[in-house]
Structures are given as C-alpha cells and as structure tokens.
Amino acid sequence: MRTTEIDCRDLPCPRPIIELAKALPSVEVGDQLAVVAHDPAARHDVPAWCRMRGQEYVGEERAADGAPRYVVRRVS
C-alpha cells in the first residue's frame, strides 16, 4: 500500500477538500491519500467527504512538522 501526501498547509477552507477530490483519481484503489492541512475545518470535512464519497477515512496523524495529517484510503 502506498501513501501519497498532498500539502494543503496554507490553504483555507474549502480548498483542502477540493485538493483531496482532485488528487483522489491519481491514487490506486487500496492506496492512501494524506491531506496535510492547518485548516481547523479539515478535521470534520475530510471524514464527512469520505462518508459522502464512499471512501475510507483512516484517521488523523501528525506530519513530521506537527501539522495535522488526515489519511484517506481509496476504496473505489
């Protein structure tokens, strides 16, 4: 399983979700996409987007610099 990370640290809401949606097609089914974002709404928006789009929300981690990192597994 591979994880692709997208850097959305400086993007305001709703840009992290827009970038997630744009990047998902480039990730193979079964692989993961990690969204790194300081936007506080991303903590709620990423899991909600996964529910609406039928993708798996793996959870929240921390990037090497301490920024929140939201991990999504592509299931379809």
FIKOLZA-1660 file (N, C-alpha, C; in steps of 0.1 Angstrom, whole numbers, plus 5000, padded with zeros to 4 digits):
% residues 76
   i   px   py   pz ch aa at
   1 5009 4988 5000  A  M  N
   1 5000 5000 5000  A  M CA
   1 5009 5012 5000  A  M  C
   2 5006 5022 4991  A  R  N
   2 5013 5034 4990  A  R CA
   2 5005 5046 4996  A  R  C
   3 5012 5056 5001  A  T  N
   3 5005 5068 5006  A  T CA
   3 5011 5080 4999  A  T  C
   4 5002 5087 4993  A  T  N
   4 5005 5100 4986  A  T CA
   4 5001 5111 4995  A  T  C
   5 5010 5121 4997  A  E  N
   5 5007 5132 5006  A  E CA
   5 5004 5145 4998  A  E  C
   6 4994 5152 5001  A  I  N
   6 4992 5165 4995  A  I CA
   6 4993 5176 5006  A  I  C
   7 5000 5186 5002  A  D  N
   7 5003 5197 5012  A  D CA
   7 4993 5208 5010  A  D  C
   8 4984 5209 5020  A  C  N
   8 4974 5219 5020  A  C CA
   8 4975 5228 5032  A  C  C
   9 4987 5229 5037  A  R  N
   9 4990 5236 5050  A  R CA
   9 4985 5251 5050  A  R  C
  10 4987 5258 5038  A  D  N
  10 4984 5272 5038  A  D CA
  10 4971 5275 5031  A  D  C
  11 4963 5264 5028  A  L  N
  11 4950 5266 5021  A  L CA
  11 4938 5268 5030  A  L  C
  12 4930 5278 5028  A  P  N
  12 4918 5280 5037  A  P CA
  12 4907 5270 5032  A  P  C
  13 4897 5269 5041  A  C  N
  13 4885 5261 5038  A  C CA
  13 4878 5267 5026  A  C  C
  14 4874 5260 5016  A  P  N
  14 4873 5245 5015  A  P CA
  14 4884 5239 5006  A  P  C
  15 4895 5246 5004  A  R  N
  15 4905 5242 4995  A  R CA
  15 4911 5228 4998  A  R  C
  16 4913 5224 5011  A  P  N
  16 4918 5211 5013  A  P CA
  16 4909 5200 5008  A  P  C
  17 4896 5202 5009  A  I  N
  17 4887 5192 5003  A  I CA
  17 4887 5192 4988  A  I  C
  18 4888 5204 4982  A  I  N
  18 4889 5205 4968  A  I CA
  18 4901 5197 4963  A  I  C
  19 4913 5200 4969  A  E  N
  19 4925 5193 4965  A  E CA
  19 4924 5178 4967  A  E  C
  20 4918 5174 4978  A  L  N
  20 4916 5159 4980  A  L CA
  20 4908 5153 4969  A  L  C
  21 4897 5160 4965  A  A  N
  21 4889 5155 4954  A  A CA
  21 4896 5154 4941  A  A  C
  22 4904 5164 4939  A  K  N
  22 4912 5165 4926  A  K CA
  22 4923 5154 4926  A  K  C
  23 4929 5151 4937  A  A  N
  23 4940 5141 4938  A  A CA
  23 4936 5127 4938  A  A  C
  24 4924 5124 4943  A  L  N
  24 4919 5110 4945  A  L CA
  24 4920 5102 4933  A  L  C
  25 4916 5106 4921  A  P  N
  25 4917 5098 4909  A  P CA
  25 4931 5093 4905  A  P  C
  26 4942 5100 4910  A  S  N
  26 4955 5097 4907  A  S CA
  26 4961 5086 4917  A  S  C
  27 4953 5082 4927  A  V  N
  27 4957 5072 4936  A  V CA
  27 4950 5059 4933  A  V  C
  28 4958 5048 4933  A  E  N
  28 4952 5035 4930  A  E CA
  28 4943 5030 4941  A  E  C
  29 4932 5023 4937  A  V  N
  29 4923 5017 4947  A  V CA
  29 4931 5008 4957  A  V  C
  30 4929 5011 4970  A  G  N
  30 4936 5004 4980  A  G CA
  30 4948 5012 4986  A  G  C
  31 4952 5022 4979  A  D  N
  31 4963 5031 4984  A  D CA
  31 4957 5042 4992  A  D  C
  32 4965 5050 4998  A  Q  N
  32 4961 5061 5007  A  Q CA
  32 4965 5074 5002  A  Q  C
  33 4957 5084 5006  A  L  N
  33 4960 5098 5003  A  L CA
  33 4960 5105 5016  A  L  C
  34 4970 5113 5019  A  A  N
  34 4971 5120 5032  A  A CA
  34 4970 5135 5029  A  A  C
  35 4961 5142 5035  A  V  N
  35 4959 5156 5034  A  V CA
  35 4965 5163 5046  A  V  C
  36 4976 5171 5044  A  V  N
  36 4982 5178 5055  A  V CA
  36 4976 5193 5055  A  V  C
  37 4969 5197 5065  A  A  N
  37 4962 5209 5065  A  A CA
  37 4961 5215 5079  A  A  C
  38 4964 5228 5080  A  H  N
  38 4962 5236 5092  A  H CA
  38 4948 5241 5094  A  H  C
  39 4940 5240 5083  A  D  N
  39 4926 5245 5084  A  D CA
  39 4919 5237 5094  A  D  C
  40 4913 5243 5105  A  P  N
  40 4906 5235 5115  A  P CA
  40 4894 5228 5110  A  P  C
  41 4888 5233 5100  A  A  N
  41 4876 5226 5094  A  A CA
  41 4879 5213 5088  A  A  C
  42 4891 5211 5084  A  A  N
  42 4895 5198 5077  A  A CA
  42 4893 5186 5087  A  A  C
  43 4894 5188 5100  A  R  N
  43 4893 5177 5109  A  R CA
  43 4878 5171 5108  A  R  C
  44 4869 5179 5104  A  H  N
  44 4855 5174 5102  A  H CA
  44 4852 5172 5088  A  H  C
  45 4857 5180 5079  A  D  N
  45 4854 5180 5065  A  D CA
  45 4859 5167 5058  A  D  C
  46 4871 5163 5061  A  V  N
  46 4877 5151 5055  A  V CA
  46 4869 5138 5058  A  V  C
  47 4866 5135 5071  A  P  N
  47 4857 5124 5073  A  P CA
  47 4843 5125 5067  A  P  C
  48 4838 5137 5067  A  A  N
  48 4824 5139 5061  A  A CA
  48 4825 5136 5046  A  A  C
  49 4836 5141 5039  A  W  N
  49 4837 5139 5025  A  W CA
  49 4839 5124 5022  A  W  C
  50 4846 5117 5030  A  C  N
  50 4848 5103 5028  A  C CA
  50 4834 5095 5029  A  C  C
  51 4826 5099 5039  A  R  N
  51 4813 5093 5040  A  R CA
  51 4804 5096 5028  A  R  C
  52 4805 5108 5023  A  M  N
  52 4797 5112 5011  A  M CA
  52 4802 5105 4998  A  M  C
  53 4815 5103 4997  A  R  N
  53 4821 5098 4985  A  R CA
  53 4824 5083 4986  A  R  C
  54 4820 5076 4997  A  G  N
  54 4822 5062 4998  A  G CA
  54 4837 5058 4999  A  G  C
  55 4845 5066 5005  A  Q  N
  55 4859 5063 5007  A  Q CA
  55 4861 5060 5022  A  Q  C
  56 4873 5054 5025  A  E  N
  56 4875 5051 5039  A  E CA
  56 4884 5062 5046  A  E  C
  57 4879 5067 5057  A  Y  N
  57 4887 5076 5065  A  Y CA
  57 4895 5068 5075  A  Y  C
  58 4908 5068 5073  A  V  N
  58 4917 5060 5081  A  V CA
  58 4919 5067 5095  A  V  C
  59 4921 5080 5095  A  G  N
  59 4923 5087 5107  A  G CA
  59 4932 5099 5106  A  G  C
  60 4934 5105 5118  A  E  N
  60 4943 5117 5119  A  E CA
  60 4956 5113 5125  A  E  C
  61 4967 5119 5118  A  E  N
  61 4980 5117 5123  A  E CA
  61 4987 5130 5124  A  E  C
  62 5000 5131 5126  A  R  N
  62 5008 5143 5126  A  R CA
  62 5018 5141 5116  A  R  C
  63 5020 5152 5108  A  A  N
  63 5031 5152 5098  A  A CA
  63 5044 5154 5106  A  A  C
  64 5056 5153 5099  A  A  N
  64 5069 5155 5106  A  A CA
  64 5070 5168 5113  A  A  C
  65 5064 5179 5108  A  D  N
  65 5064 5192 5114  A  D CA
  65 5053 5194 5124  A  D  C
  66 5045 5184 5127  A  G  N
  66 5035 5185 5137  A  G CA
  66 5021 5190 5131  A  G  C
  67 5021 5192 5118  A  A  N
  67 5008 5197 5112  A  A CA
  67 4998 5185 5112  A  A  C
  68 4985 5187 5113  A  P  N
  68 4975 5176 5112  A  P CA
  68 4976 5170 5098  A  P  C
  69 4975 5157 5098  A  R  N
  69 4975 5149 5086  A  R CA
  69 4964 5139 5086  A  R  C
  70 4955 5141 5076  A  Y  N
  70 4942 5133 5076  A  Y CA
  70 4944 5122 5065  A  Y  C
  71 4942 5110 5068  A  V  N
  71 4945 5099 5059  A  V CA
  71 4932 5092 5054  A  V  C
  72 4932 5091 5040  A  V  N
  72 4920 5085 5034  A  V CA
  72 4925 5073 5025  A  V  C
  73 4918 5062 5026  A  R  N
  73 4921 5050 5017  A  R CA
  73 4911 5050 5006  A  R  C
  74 4916 5050 4994  A  R  N
  74 4907 5049 4982  A  R CA
  74 4901 5035 4981  A  R  C
  75 4888 5034 4982  A  V  N
  75 4882 5020 4981  A  V CA
  75 4874 5018 4968  A  V  C
  76 4872 5029 4960  A  S  N
  76 4866 5027 4947  A  S CA
  76 4870 5038 4937  A  S  C
% end
